[in-house]
Amino acid sequence: MKKILTVITIIFALIGCTKEDYTSNEEVESNEINLMRADFEKQTGYNYSKEHLLIPAFRTKINWGKSVLKSKDTILVAVTVLDTFFYPINDSEVDLKKNVILKAVRNKNSKWEYGIVTFIPTSDSKDYSGIIISKSLLDNKNIIRYFTDGNIVNNNTVIQKNFVNTTI
């Protein structure tokens, strides 16, 4: 009798496990990205017809299907530059078509804040060398960072180097 009860208990446990709702990591990630997208559209008034919303100088398209949940508070979304736009640097031109992302960061009040990050590489080295321009979409603050071999270069150093040989 004890064995029969044990077998019946195991069968009910297995049936209960198969009916249990299971949410995969992909479902959680997709849901979080969809919630962030709805908040982005509400905060910015974005829709597909507003191609100049992210960067007024040229047309862009947000690729919501190419989104990455980096952490519970950070989502990166690919942005395609629709216009042919080359950024001149070091006697060459960098095509920005795939060098722009939308970055969403949840602040301490659990509210999403949005920014555009543009990468302008100056070399093809293993460690990133180039410029990273970050622009907040809601307050229009810009931050420009210079990197050499993966290390940030102090902005004051760059400014001083540019003005050393300048005469007024």
C-alpha positions in Angstrom: 0.0 0.0 0.0 2.9 2.4 0.9 4.5 1.7 -2.5 1.3 2.4 -4.4 0.9 5.7 -2.6 4.5 6.6 -3.4 4.0 5.8 -7.1 0.7 7.8 -7.2 2.4 10.8 -5.5 5.3 10.7 -8.0 2.8 10.6 -10.9 0.8 13.6 -9.6 4.1 15.5 -9.0 5.1 14.8 -12.6 1.8 15.9 -14.0 1.9 19.0 -11.8 5.4 19.9 -13.2 4.3 19.6 -16.8 1.3 21.9 -16.3 3.4 24.5 -14.4 3.9 27.8 -16.2 7.4 28.2 -17.3 8.8 31.5 -18.6 12.0 31.2 -20.5 14.8 33.8 -20.4 13.9 34.8 -24.0 10.3 35.5 -23.0 11.4 37.6 -20.1 13.9 39.5 -22.3 11.3 40.0 -25.1 8.7 41.2 -22.6 11.2 43.7 -21.0 12.2 45.0 -24.4 8.5 45.4 -25.5 7.8 47.3 -22.2 10.8 49.6 -22.8 9.8 50.2 -26.4 6.3 51.3 -25.4 7.8 53.6 -22.8 10.2 55.0 -25.4 7.4 55.7 -27.8 5.3 57.4 -25.0 8.2 59.6 -23.8 9.5 60.6 -27.2 6.4 60.4 -29.4 8.5 58.2 -31.8 6.9 56.3 -34.7 8.4 55.1 -37.9 7.6 58.3 -39.8 9.8 60.3 -37.5 13.1 59.4 -39.1 14.9 62.5 -37.9 13.9 62.2 -34.2 17.1 60.4 -33.0 19.7 62.5 -35.0 18.3 65.5 -36.7 21.2 65.7 -39.3 20.2 62.4 -41.0 17.5 59.8 -41.2 17.5 56.8 -38.9 15.5 53.7 -38.2 15.3 51.8 -34.9 15.7 48.1 -35.4 13.7 46.8 -32.5 14.3 43.2 -33.6 18.0 43.7 -32.9 17.7 44.5 -29.2 19.9 43.2 -26.4 19.1 43.1 -22.8 22.5 43.8 -21.3 21.2 43.8 -17.7 17.9 44.3 -16.0 18.5 48.0 -16.2 20.2 48.4 -19.6 18.9 47.6 -23.1 20.8 48.3 -26.4 18.9 48.6 -29.7 20.5 48.7 -33.1 19.9 51.8 -35.2 20.4 52.0 -38.9 21.5 55.3 -40.5 19.3 55.5 -43.7 21.3 58.3 -45.4 24.8 57.9 -46.7 26.8 59.7 -44.1 30.5 59.5 -43.7 32.3 61.1 -40.7 35.7 62.4 -41.8 38.5 61.4 -39.4 42.3 60.8 -39.8 42.3 61.4 -43.6 39.6 58.8 -44.1 35.8 58.6 -43.8 33.8 56.3 -41.4 30.4 55.1 -42.6 28.0 55.6 -39.7 25.3 53.2 -41.1 25.9 50.6 -38.4 27.7 52.6 -35.8 24.8 54.0 -33.9 22.7 52.5 -31.1 19.8 53.5 -28.9 20.7 52.9 -25.2 18.0 52.6 -22.6 19.0 52.8 -19.0 16.6 52.5 -16.0 17.4 55.1 -13.4 17.2 54.7 -9.6 13.4 55.6 -9.8 12.9 52.8 -12.2 12.2 55.2 -15.1 13.8 54.6 -18.5 16.2 57.2 -19.8 17.3 57.1 -23.5 20.4 58.1 -25.3 22.0 57.7 -28.7 25.5 56.4 -28.8 27.6 56.9 -32.0 30.9 55.0 -32.5 33.5 56.6 -34.8 36.5 54.2 -34.9 39.8 55.6 -35.9 41.5 52.2 -36.4 40.7 48.6 -36.8 42.8 47.5 -33.8 41.6 44.8 -31.4 41.1 47.4 -28.6 38.7 50.2 -29.5 40.3 53.4 -30.7 38.1 56.3 -31.7 35.4 58.6 -30.6 32.2 57.8 -28.8 29.5 60.4 -28.8 26.6 60.0 -26.3 23.6 62.2 -26.5 20.6 62.1 -24.1 17.4 62.3 -26.0 15.3 64.0 -23.3 17.7 66.7 -22.1 20.0 67.0 -25.2 23.2 66.6 -23.2 26.2 65.5 -25.2 29.3 63.6 -24.0 32.2 63.0 -26.2 34.8 60.5 -25.2 38.1 59.7 -26.9 39.6 56.2 -26.7 43.0 54.9 -27.7 43.7 51.2 -27.5 40.6 50.6 -25.3 41.6 53.3 -22.8 39.7 56.6 -22.4 41.7 59.7 -23.1 41.0 62.7 -20.9 39.1 65.4 -22.9 41.4 68.1 -21.6 44.4 66.3 -23.0 42.8 66.1 -26.4 41.8 69.8 -26.3 45.3 70.9 -25.3 46.9 68.8 -28.1 44.5 70.5 -30.6 45.4 74.0 -29.5 49.1 73.7 -29.1 49.9 74.6 -32.7 47.1 77.0 -33.1 47.9 80.7 -33.5 45.4 83.5 -33.0 
